[in-house]
Amino acid sequence: MKKNIVIMYLIVFPIGLYFGYSMLKREKENLRNAPKLNFESSIDIEVKDISFERNGLFLNKIEYNASGISAYSEFHGNDSVIDFKTFKAPFRLRKKSNNDTLSIIKNGKEMYLLVTEEIKYRFNDTNAI
């Protein structure tokens, strides 16, 4: 009986390790190939669908490599601060290349997020504001 359990663990454990490693490798590759949303990139899209599945950013059902921008990122404008998760589609998302400002335009109102500040938070920078 003990011999069967040991043999089962010797077979199941390496298979589990391989499965976990292959899933992690596939997710990293998908994120590496995803469109980037960072300081160097530009974006100008009409967002019809937004979700934050598994701490990722999905715009119009496409995952973006958002460099730390999450559902809890705060957009600022006209004496108010709103979390990204509270914005309901549709809205326009804009950012020029080599620019720090990501803006959301909804119902004629524009709010801003500084991308480099979100990247600092992502890497737990002690100098982040």
Buried (B, 14 or more C-beta within 10 A) or exposed (E): EEEEEEEEEEEEEEEEEEEEEEEEEEEEEEBEEBEBBBBEBEBEBEBEEBBBEEEBBBBEEEBBBBBBBBBEBBBEBEEEEBEBEEBEEEBEBBBEEEBBEBBBEBEEEEBEBBBBBBBBBBEEEEEEE
